[in-house]
Amino acid sequence: MEKFIYQLTLCKKQDMVYFSQLDLVRILERALRRTNLNVVFTQGFNPHIKMSFSQALKLGREGKIEVILYFLEKYNLKELKEIVSSQLPQGLDISEITYLER
């Protein structure tokens, strides 16, 4: 199976600033599971969605450029942004999605 890498730039604001990095990971994983997109999972006994985060923000800070990498199948960038944004809670917005070449 061929893998594609997408870079999501998120804005963390309003009440979302009081969620820790681990909470943010859980929120994003649940949002991606609800979208029914063909995401890549880790290998092993307890598979998780394969994703990588930039350095965590301090609790209580707004994050204007928090970058997250997802490893997904090939999707149209505009459609992907709409699908994922529809499942994210208020205060967590996608400002940009880009496809990263290998």
N, CA, C and O atoms as a GROMACS GRO file, in nm:
protein
  408
    1MET      N    1   0.084  -0.118   0.000
    1MET     CA    2   0.000   0.000   0.000
    1MET      C    3   0.089   0.125   0.000
    1MET      O    4   0.179   0.139   0.083
    2GLU      N    5   0.063   0.213  -0.094
    2GLU     CA    6   0.140   0.338  -0.102
    2GLU      C    7   0.089   0.437   0.002
    2GLU      O    8  -0.031   0.447   0.026
    3LYS      N    9   0.182   0.509   0.065
    3LYS     CA   10   0.147   0.605   0.170
    3LYS      C   11   0.175   0.746   0.121
    3LYS      O   12   0.270   0.771   0.047
    4PHE      N   13   0.091   0.839   0.164
    4PHE     CA   14   0.105   0.980   0.130
    4PHE      C   15   0.112   1.059   0.260
    4PHE      O   16   0.046   1.025   0.358
    5ILE      N   17   0.191   1.165   0.260
    5ILE     CA   18   0.211   1.245   0.381
    5ILE      C   19   0.146   1.382   0.362
    5ILE      O   20   0.173   1.451   0.264
    6TYR      N   21   0.062   1.420   0.457
    6TYR     CA   22  -0.004   1.549   0.455
    6TYR      C   23   0.036   1.627   0.579
    6TYR      O   24   0.047   1.572   0.688
    7GLN      N   25   0.059   1.755   0.561
    7GLN     CA   26   0.094   1.843   0.673
    7GLN      C   27  -0.025   1.933   0.701
    7GLN      O   28  -0.068   2.008   0.614
    8LEU      N   29  -0.077   1.926   0.822
    8LEU     CA   30  -0.190   2.009   0.864
    8LEU      C   31  -0.140   2.118   0.957
    8LEU      O   32  -0.066   2.091   1.051
    9THR      N   33  -0.180   2.240   0.930
    9THR     CA   34  -0.148   2.351   1.018
    9THR      C   35  -0.277   2.388   1.091
    9THR      O   36  -0.376   2.426   1.028
   10LEU      N   37  -0.274   2.377   1.222
   10LEU     CA   38  -0.393   2.401   1.303
   10LEU      C   39  -0.381   2.529   1.383
   10LEU      O   40  -0.272   2.574   1.416
   11CYS      N   41  -0.497   2.586   1.413
   11CYS     CA   42  -0.505   2.699   1.506
   11CYS      C   43  -0.579   2.651   1.629
   11CYS      O   44  -0.695   2.610   1.621
   12LYS      N   45  -0.512   2.654   1.743
   12LYS     CA   46  -0.571   2.612   1.870
   12LYS      C   47  -0.604   2.739   1.948
   12LYS      O   48  -0.515   2.814   1.985
   13LYS      N   49  -0.734   2.763   1.972
   13LYS     CA   50  -0.776   2.887   2.037
   13LYS      C   51  -0.900   2.862   2.123
   13LYS      O   52  -0.945   2.749   2.136
   14GLN      N   53  -0.953   2.966   2.180
   14GLN     CA   54  -1.070   2.964   2.269
   14GLN      C   55  -1.050   2.862   2.380
   14GLN      O   56  -0.944   2.860   2.443
   15ASP      N   57  -1.148   2.778   2.407
   15ASP     CA   58  -1.139   2.680   2.516
   15ASP      C   59  -1.041   2.568   2.488
   15ASP      O   60  -1.001   2.497   2.580
   16MET      N   61  -1.001   2.548   2.364
   16MET     CA   62  -0.908   2.441   2.329
   16MET      C   63  -0.769   2.465   2.389
   16MET      O   64  -0.689   2.371   2.397
   17VAL      N   65  -0.739   2.587   2.431
   17VAL     CA   66  -0.608   2.614   2.491
   17VAL      C   67  -0.591   2.543   2.625
   17VAL      O   68  -0.478   2.528   2.673
   18TYR      N   69  -0.700   2.498   2.686
   18TYR     CA   70  -0.693   2.430   2.815
   18TYR      C   71  -0.683   2.278   2.801
   18TYR      O   72  -0.688   2.206   2.901
   19PHE      N   73  -0.668   2.230   2.678
   19PHE     CA   74  -0.649   2.087   2.656
   19PHE      C   75  -0.500   2.059   2.640
   19PHE      O   76  -0.429   2.133   2.572
   20SER      N   77  -0.454   1.952   2.703
   20SER     CA   78  -0.312   1.916   2.695
   20SER      C   79  -0.280   1.854   2.560
   20SER      O   80  -0.369   1.830   2.479
   21GLN      N   81  -0.153   1.827   2.536
   21GLN     CA   82  -0.110   1.764   2.411
   21GLN      C   83  -0.170   1.625   2.397
   21GLN      O   84  -0.213   1.586   2.288
   22LEU      N   85  -0.174   1.549   2.506
   22LEU     CA   86  -0.233   1.414   2.500
   22LEU      C   87  -0.382   1.420   2.469
   22LEU      O   88  -0.434   1.336   2.396
   23ASP      N   89  -0.452   1.519   2.525
   23ASP     CA   90  -0.594   1.537   2.493
   23ASP      C   91  -0.611   1.571   2.346
   23ASP      O   92  -0.703   1.521   2.280
   24LEU      N   93  -0.524   1.655   2.295
   24LEU     CA   94  -0.530   1.694   2.154
   24LEU      C   95  -0.508   1.573   2.063
   24LEU      O   96  -0.574   1.560   1.960
   25VAL      N   97  -0.417   1.485   2.100
   25VAL     CA   98  -0.392   1.363   2.023
   25VAL      C   99  -0.519   1.278   2.018
   25VAL      O  100  -0.558   1.230   1.912
   26ARG      N  101  -0.584   1.261   2.133
   26ARG     CA  102  -0.708   1.182   2.138
   26ARG      C  103  -0.819   1.245   2.057
   26ARG      O  104  -0.893   1.176   1.986
   27ILE      N  105  -0.833   1.377   2.066
   27ILE     CA  106  -0.937   1.449   1.992
   27ILE      C  107  -0.917   1.429   1.842
   27ILE      O  108  -1.012   1.401   1.770
   28LEU      N  109  -0.793   1.445   1.795
   28LEU     CA  110  -0.766   1.431   1.652
   28LEU      C  111  -0.783   1.287   1.605
   28LEU      O  112  -0.832   1.263   1.494
   29GLU      N  113  -0.743   1.192   1.686
   29GLU     CA  114  -0.759   1.052   1.647
   29GLU      C  115  -0.908   1.016   1.636
   29GLU      O  116  -0.948   0.948   1.542
   30ARG      N  117  -0.987   1.060   1.730
   30ARG     CA  118  -1.132   1.034   1.724
   30ARG      C  119  -1.196   1.104   1.605
   30ARG      O  120  -1.283   1.047   1.539
   31ALA      N  121  -1.153   1.227   1.577
   31ALA     CA  122  -1.208   1.299   1.462
   31ALA      C  123  -1.176   1.226   1.332
   31ALA      O  124  -1.262   1.214   1.245
   32LEU      N  125  -1.053   1.176   1.319
   32LEU     CA  126  -1.015   1.103   1.198
   32LEU      C  127  -1.090   0.971   1.186
   32LEU      O  128  -1.126   0.931   1.076
   33ARG      N  129  -1.113   0.904   1.297
   33ARG     CA  130  -1.190   0.778   1.292
   33ARG      C  131  -1.333   0.804   1.246
   33ARG      O  132  -1.391   0.722   1.174
   34ARG      N  133  -1.392   0.916   1.288
   34ARG     CA  134  -1.529   0.949   1.248
   34ARG      C  135  -1.541   0.983   1.100
   34ARG      O  136  -1.648   0.970   1.042
   35THR      N  137  -1.432   1.027   1.037
   35THR     CA  138  -1.438   1.065   0.896
   35THR      C  139  -1.442   0.945   0.803
   35THR      O  140  -1.481   0.960   0.686
   36ASN      N  141  -1.404   0.828   0.850
   36ASN     CA  142  -1.398   0.706   0.768
   36ASN      C  143  -1.300   0.719   0.652
   36ASN      O  144  -1.318   0.655   0.548
   37LEU      N  145  -1.196   0.801   0.667
   37LEU     CA  146  -1.091   0.812   0.566
   37LEU      C  147  -0.998   0.692   0.578
   37LEU      O  148  -0.988   0.631   0.685
   38ASN      N  149  -0.930   0.658   0.470
   38ASN     CA  150  -0.835   0.546   0.472
   38ASN      C  151  -0.701   0.592   0.528
   38ASN      O  152  -0.610   0.629   0.454
   39VAL      N  153  -0.692   0.591   0.659
   39VAL     CA  154  -0.568   0.633   0.725
   39VAL      C  155  -0.478   0.512   0.745
   39VAL      O  156  -0.524   0.398   0.742
   40VAL      N  157  -0.351   0.538   0.766
   40VAL     CA  158  -0.253   0.432   0.791
   40VAL      C  159  -0.243   0.412   0.942
   40VAL      O  160  -0.233   0.509   1.018
   41PHE      N  161  -0.245   0.287   0.986
   41PHE     CA  162  -0.236   0.254   1.128
   41PHE      C  163  -0.098   0.198   1.160
   41PHE      O  164  -0.031   0.143   1.073
   42THR      N  165  -0.057   0.212   1.285
   42THR     CA  166   0.069   0.154   1.330
   42THR      C  167   0.056   0.003   1.335
   42THR      O  168  -0.055  -0.050   1.342
   43GLN      N  169   0.168  -0.066   1.332
   43GLN     CA  170   0.169  -0.212   1.341
   43GLN      C  171   0.164  -0.253   1.487
   43GLN      O  172   0.199  -0.175   1.576
   44GLY      N  173   0.121  -0.374   1.512
   44GLY     CA  174   0.128  -0.427   1.647
   44GLY      C  175  -0.006  -0.465   1.705
   44GLY      O  176  -0.108  -0.466   1.636
   45PHE      N  177  -0.004  -0.496   1.834
   45PHE     CA  178  -0.121  -0.548   1.904
   45PHE      C  179  -0.230  -0.442   1.920
   45PHE      O  180  -0.348  -0.474   1.909
   46ASN      N  181  -0.192  -0.317   1.945
   46ASN     CA  182  -0.287  -0.209   1.969
   46ASN      C  183  -0.264  -0.097   1.867
   46ASN      O  184  -0.199   0.003   1.900
   47PRO      N  185  -0.316  -0.111   1.744
   47PRO     CA  186  -0.286  -0.012   1.640
   47PRO      C  187  -0.352   0.124   1.666
   47PRO      O  188  -0.466   0.132   1.712
   48HIS      N  189  -0.277   0.229   1.634
   48HIS     CA  190  -0.326   0.366   1.642
   48HIS      C  191  -0.305   0.431   1.505
   48HIS      O  192  -0.228   0.381   1.423
   49ILE      N  193  -0.375   0.542   1.482
   49ILE     CA  194  -0.355   0.616   1.358
   49ILE      C  195  -0.213   0.671   1.359
   49ILE      O  196  -0.168   0.729   1.458
   50LYS      N  197  -0.142   0.653   1.248
   50LYS     CA  198  -0.002   0.696   1.240
   50LYS      C  199   0.002   0.846   1.214
   50LYS      O  200  -0.039   0.893   1.108
   51MET      N  201   0.054   0.922   1.312
   51MET     CA  202   0.066   1.067   1.300
   51MET      C  203   0.183   1.114   1.384
   51MET      O  204   0.226   1.047   1.477
   52SER      N  205   0.233   1.232   1.350
   52SER     CA  206   0.348   1.288   1.419
   52SER      C  207   0.319   1.435   1.448
   52SER      O  208   0.262   1.505   1.364
   53PHE      N  209   0.359   1.481   1.565
   53PHE     CA  210   0.330   1.618   1.608
   53PHE      C  211   0.456   1.700   1.620
   53PHE      O  212   0.565   1.648   1.646
   54SER      N  213   0.440   1.831   1.601
   54SER     CA  214   0.549   1.922   1.630
   54SER      C  215   0.558   1.937   1.781
   54SER      O  216   0.484   1.872   1.855
   55GLN      N  217   0.647   2.020   1.827
   55GLN     CA  218   0.665   2.040   1.971
   55GLN      C  219   0.534   2.086   2.036
   55GLN      O  220   0.463   2.170   1.981
   56ALA      N  221   0.503   2.032   2.152
   56ALA     CA  222   0.378   2.063   2.221
   56ALA      C  223   0.376   2.207   2.271
   56ALA      O  224   0.479   2.262   2.312
   57LEU      N  225   0.257   2.266   2.267
   57LEU     CA  226   0.239   2.401   2.323
   57LEU      C  227   0.215   2.391   2.472
   57LEU      O  228   0.164   2.291   2.521
   58LYS      N  229   0.251   2.495   2.544
   58LYS     CA  230   0.223   2.500   2.687
   58LYS      C  231   0.073   2.513   2.708
   58LYS      O  232   0.002   2.571   2.625
   59LEU      N  233   0.026   2.460   2.818
   59LEU     CA  234  -0.115   2.466   2.851
   59LEU      C  235  -0.157   2.612   2.871
   59LEU      O  236  -0.089   2.687   2.940
   60GLY      N  237  -0.268   2.650   2.810
   60GLY     CA  238  -0.317   2.786   2.820
   60GLY      C  239  -0.269   2.879   2.711
   60GLY      O  240  -0.306   2.997   2.709
   61ARG      N  241  -0.187   2.830   2.619
   61ARG     CA  242  -0.135   2.912   2.509
   61ARG      C  243  -0.212   2.884   2.381
   61ARG      O  244  -0.245   2.770   2.351
   62GLU      N  245  -0.240   2.991   2.305
   62GLU     CA  246  -0.299   2.972   2.173
   62GLU      C  247  -0.191   2.929   2.077
   62GLU      O  248  -0.078   2.978   2.082
   63GLY      N  249  -0.226   2.837   1.990
   63GLY     CA  250  -0.131   2.790   1.890
   63GLY      C  251  -0.176   2.830   1.752
   63GLY      O  252  -0.273   2.776   1.699
   64LYS      N  253  -0.106   2.924   1.695
   64LYS     CA  254  -0.145   2.971   1.563
   64LYS      C  255  -0.089   2.883   1.452
   64LYS      O  256  -0.151   2.872   1.346
   65ILE      N  257   0.026   2.822   1.474
   65ILE     CA  258   0.085   2.736   1.372
   65ILE      C  259   0.134   2.608   1.439
   65ILE      O  260   0.253   2.589   1.460
   66GLU      N  261   0.042   2.522   1.472
   66GLU     CA  262   0.077   2.392   1.529
   66GLU      C  263   0.068   2.290   1.416
   66GLU      O  264  -0.041   2.266   1.364
   67VAL      N  265   0.179   2.231   1.379
   67VAL     CA  266   0.186   2.146   1.260
   67VAL      C  267   0.174   2.000   1.300
   67VAL      O  268   0.240   1.954   1.393
   68ILE      N  269   0.090   1.928   1.228
   68ILE     CA  270   0.068   1.786   1.253
   68ILE      C  271   0.084   1.712   1.121
   68ILE      O  272   0.034   1.758   1.018
   69LEU      N  273   0.152   1.599   1.123
   69LEU     CA  274   0.169   1.519   1.002
   69LEU      C  275   0.079   1.397   1.008
   69LEU      O  276   0.077   1.325   1.107
   70TYR      N  277   0.004   1.374   0.902
   70TYR     CA  278  -0.080   1.255   0.890
   70TYR      C  279  -0.030   1.171   0.774
   70TYR      O  280   0.019   1.225   0.675
   71PHE      N  281  -0.041   1.042   0.786
   71PHE     CA  282  -0.003   0.951   0.680
   71PHE      C  283  -0.131   0.888   0.627
   71PHE      O  284  -0.184   0.795   0.688
   72LEU      N  285  -0.179   0.938   0.514
   72LEU     CA  286  -0.309   0.898   0.460
   72LEU      C  287  -0.296   0.846   0.318
   72LEU      O  288  -0.188   0.847   0.259
   73GLU      N  289  -0.407   0.800   0.265
   73GLU     CA  290  -0.416   0.768   0.123
   73GLU      C  291  -0.426   0.901   0.047
   73GLU      O  292  -0.438   1.006   0.110
   74LYS      N  293  -0.423   0.897  -0.084
   74LYS     CA  294  -0.426   1.019  -0.166
   74LYS      C  295  -0.565   1.081  -0.165
   74LYS      O  296  -0.663   1.013  -0.195
   75TYR      N  297  -0.574   1.209  -0.130
   75TYR     CA  298  -0.701   1.282  -0.127
   75TYR      C  299  -0.682   1.421  -0.187
   75TYR      O  300  -0.571   1.474  -0.191
   76ASN      N  301  -0.793   1.478  -0.233
   76ASN     CA  302  -0.795   1.617  -0.278
   76ASN      C  303  -0.781   1.705  -0.154
   76ASN      O  304  -0.851   1.683  -0.055
   77LEU      N  305  -0.693   1.804  -0.158
   77LEU     CA  306  -0.663   1.886  -0.039
   77LEU      C  307  -0.785   1.962   0.012
   77LEU      O  308  -0.808   1.969   0.132
   78LYS      N  309  -0.863   2.019  -0.081
   78LYS     CA  310  -0.979   2.097  -0.040
   78LYS      C  311  -1.085   2.008   0.026
   78LYS      O  312  -1.142   2.044   0.128
   79GLU      N  313  -1.110   1.892  -0.034
   79GLU     CA  314  -1.208   1.798   0.022
   79GLU      C  315  -1.161   1.745   0.157
   79GLU      O  316  -1.241   1.732   0.250
   80LEU      N  317  -1.033   1.715   0.168
   80LEU     CA  318  -0.977   1.664   0.293
   80LEU      C  319  -0.993   1.766   0.405
   80LEU      O  320  -1.028   1.731   0.518
   81LYS      N  321  -0.968   1.893   0.374
   81LYS     CA  322  -0.982   1.999   0.474
   81LYS      C  323  -1.127   2.009   0.522
   81LYS      O  324  -1.152   2.024   0.642
   82GLU      N  325  -1.222   2.002   0.429
   82GLU     CA  326  -1.364   2.011   0.465
   82GLU      C  327  -1.408   1.892   0.550
   82GLU      O  328  -1.480   1.908   0.648
   83ILE      N  329  -1.364   1.772   0.511
   83ILE     CA  330  -1.405   1.650   0.582
   83ILE      C  331  -1.351   1.650   0.726
   83ILE      O  332  -1.426   1.625   0.820
   84VAL      N  333  -1.222   1.679   0.741
   84VAL     CA  334  -1.162   1.676   0.875
   84VAL      C  335  -1.214   1.792   0.960
   84VAL      O  336  -1.240   1.774   1.079
   85SER      N  337  -1.228   1.910   0.901
   85SER     CA  338  -1.277   2.027   0.976
   85SER      C  339  -1.417   2.004   1.032
   85SER      O  340  -1.450   2.053   1.140
   86SER      N  341  -1.499   1.930   0.959
   86SER     CA  342  -1.637   1.906   1.004
   86SER      C  343  -1.642   1.822   1.132
   86SER      O  344  -1.742   1.824   1.203
   87GLN      N  345  -1.535   1.747   1.162
   87GLN     CA  346  -1.532   1.660   1.279
   87GLN      C  347  -1.455   1.719   1.397
   87GLN      O  348  -1.455   1.661   1.506
   88LEU      N  349  -1.389   1.832   1.376
   88LEU     CA  350  -1.310   1.893   1.484
   88LEU      C  351  -1.398   1.979   1.574
   88LEU      O  352  -1.495   2.038   1.526
   89PRO      N  353  -1.367   1.987   1.702
   89PRO     CA  354  -1.446   2.071   1.793
   89PRO      C  355  -1.419   2.220   1.769
   89PRO      O  356  -1.321   2.258   1.706
   90GLN      N  357  -1.510   2.301   1.822
   90GLN     CA  358  -1.495   2.446   1.810
   90GLN      C  359  -1.369   2.490   1.883
   90GLN      O  360  -1.342   2.445   1.995
   91GLY      N  361  -1.292   2.577   1.820
   91GLY     CA  362  -1.167   2.623   1.879
   91GLY      C  363  -1.045   2.554   1.822
   91GLY      O  364  -0.932   2.591   1.854
   92LEU      N  365  -1.066   2.455   1.738
   92LEU     CA  366  -0.957   2.384   1.671
   92LEU      C  367  -0.986   2.388   1.522
   92LEU      O  368  -1.071   2.315   1.472
   93ASP      N  369  -0.914   2.475   1.450
   93ASP     CA  370  -0.941   2.499   1.308
   93ASP      C  371  -0.820   2.464   1.224
   93ASP      O  372  -0.706   2.484   1.267
   94ILE      N  373  -0.844   2.413   1.105
   94ILE     CA  374  -0.736   2.384   1.010
   94ILE      C  375  -0.716   2.508   0.925
   94ILE      O  376  -0.808   2.552   0.856
   95SER      N  377  -0.597   2.565   0.929
   95SER     CA  378  -0.570   2.683   0.847
   95SER      C  379  -0.510   2.645   0.712
   95SER      O  380  -0.524   2.718   0.614
   96GLU      N  381  -0.442   2.529   0.707
   96GLU     CA  382  -0.378   2.490   0.581
   96GLU      C  383  -0.349   2.340   0.580
   96GLU      O  384  -0.315   2.282   0.683
   97ILE      N  385  -0.363   2.279   0.462
   97ILE     CA  386  -0.321   2.141   0.441
   97ILE      C  387  -0.233   2.139   0.318
   97ILE      O  388  -0.269   2.195   0.214
   98THR      N  389  -0.118   2.076   0.329
   98THR     CA  390  -0.028   2.062   0.214
   98THR      C  391   0.014   1.916   0.200
   98THR      O  392   0.020   1.842   0.298
   99TYR      N  393   0.043   1.878   0.077
   99TYR     CA  394   0.093   1.744   0.049
   99TYR      C  395   0.245   1.751   0.046
   99TYR      O  396   0.302   1.836  -0.022
  100LEU      N  397   0.312   1.663   0.120
  100LEU     CA  398   0.458   1.662   0.124
  100LEU      C  399   0.512   1.554   0.032
  100LEU      O  400   0.471   1.438   0.040
  101GLU      N  401   0.603   1.593  -0.056
  101GLU     CA  402   0.668   1.497  -0.146
  101GLU      C  403   0.772   1.419  -0.069
  101GLU      O  404   0.832   1.471   0.026
  102ARG      N  405   0.795   1.298  -0.109
  102ARG     CA  406   0.899   1.216  -0.046
  102ARG      C  407   1.033   1.244  -0.106
  102ARG      O  408   1.133   1.185  -0.065
   0.00000   0.00000   0.00000
